[in-house]
């Protein structure tokens, strides 16, 4: 164990505050999965692919809903700022 070199700061860095934040959704990959599902669904003979992709797309629904909620919150914030700037007109 004498050969082990400890790096400065290893093991003493405090953990970030609060619960871990989820990784942001990969919207591009989610969109590509949906397009692939639609193409498989509309192509005769690709029912198995469509079924597998439907399950993958279904798993993306919570991330899509979270993204819609995020964009809606930004829209509301922008509307409030615009209302403040225009004096409530």
C-alpha positions as CSV (number, residue, x, y, z in Angstrom):
1,X,0.0,0.0,0.0
2,X,3.0,2.3,0.2
3,X,2.9,2.7,-3.6
4,X,-0.6,4.3,-3.6
5,X,-0.4,8.0,-4.5
6,X,-3.2,10.1,-3.1
7,X,-4.3,13.0,-5.3
8,X,-4.7,16.3,-3.6
9,X,-8.2,16.9,-2.5
10,X,-9.3,13.3,-3.0
11,X,-12.0,12.3,-0.6
12,X,-12.4,15.7,1.0
13,X,-14.5,17.5,-1.6
14,X,-18.0,18.1,-0.2
15,X,-21.0,16.7,-2.0
16,X,-23.2,19.2,-3.8
17,X,-26.1,20.5,-1.8
18,X,-29.6,19.2,-2.3
19,X,-30.8,16.0,-4.0
20,X,-29.2,14.9,-7.3
21,X,-30.7,16.6,-10.3
22,X,-31.8,14.4,-13.2
23,X,-29.9,14.6,-16.4
24,X,-31.6,16.7,-19.0
25,X,-33.6,14.8,-21.5
26,X,-32.0,14.2,-24.9
27,X,-34.7,15.7,-27.0
28,X,-33.0,15.0,-30.3
29,X,-32.8,11.2,-29.5
30,X,-36.4,11.2,-28.3
31,X,-37.5,12.9,-31.5
32,X,-35.5,10.4,-33.6
33,X,-37.1,7.5,-31.7
34,X,-40.6,8.9,-32.4
35,X,-39.8,9.3,-36.1
36,X,-38.4,5.8,-36.3
37,X,-41.6,4.5,-34.6
38,X,-43.9,6.3,-37.0
39,X,-41.9,5.0,-40.0
40,X,-42.0,1.4,-38.6
41,X,-45.7,1.8,-37.8
42,X,-46.5,2.9,-41.4
43,X,-44.4,0.2,-43.1
44,X,-46.0,-3.2,-43.7
45,X,-44.0,-6.0,-42.3
46,X,-42.3,-3.9,-39.5
47,X,-44.9,-4.6,-36.8
48,X,-42.2,-6.1,-34.5
49,X,-40.0,-3.0,-34.9
50,X,-43.0,-0.7,-34.3
51,X,-43.9,-2.6,-31.2
52,X,-40.4,-2.3,-29.7
53,X,-40.2,1.4,-30.7
54,X,-43.6,2.1,-29.2
55,X,-42.3,0.9,-25.8
56,X,-39.2,3.1,-26.2
57,X,-41.4,6.1,-27.1
58,X,-43.7,5.4,-24.2
59,X,-40.7,5.6,-21.8
60,X,-40.0,9.1,-23.2
61,X,-43.4,10.5,-22.2
62,X,-42.4,11.7,-18.7
63,X,-39.5,13.5,-20.2
64,X,-41.7,15.1,-22.9
65,X,-44.2,16.2,-20.2
66,X,-41.4,17.7,-18.1
67,X,-40.0,19.6,-21.1
68,X,-43.5,21.0,-21.9
69,X,-43.9,22.1,-18.3
70,X,-40.4,23.7,-18.4
71,X,-41.2,25.6,-21.6
72,X,-44.6,26.6,-20.3
73,X,-43.0,28.0,-17.1
74,X,-40.6,30.0,-19.3
75,X,-43.5,31.3,-21.4
76,X,-45.3,32.4,-18.3
77,X,-42.1,34.1,-17.0
78,X,-41.7,35.9,-20.3
79,X,-45.4,37.0,-20.4
80,X,-45.0,38.4,-16.9
81,X,-41.9,40.3,-17.9
82,X,-43.6,41.7,-21.0
83,X,-46.6,42.7,-19.0
84,X,-44.3,44.5,-16.5
85,X,-42.5,46.3,-19.4
86,X,-45.7,47.4,-21.2
87,X,-47.4,48.5,-17.9
88,X,-50.0,45.9,-18.0
89,X,-51.5,47.0,-21.3
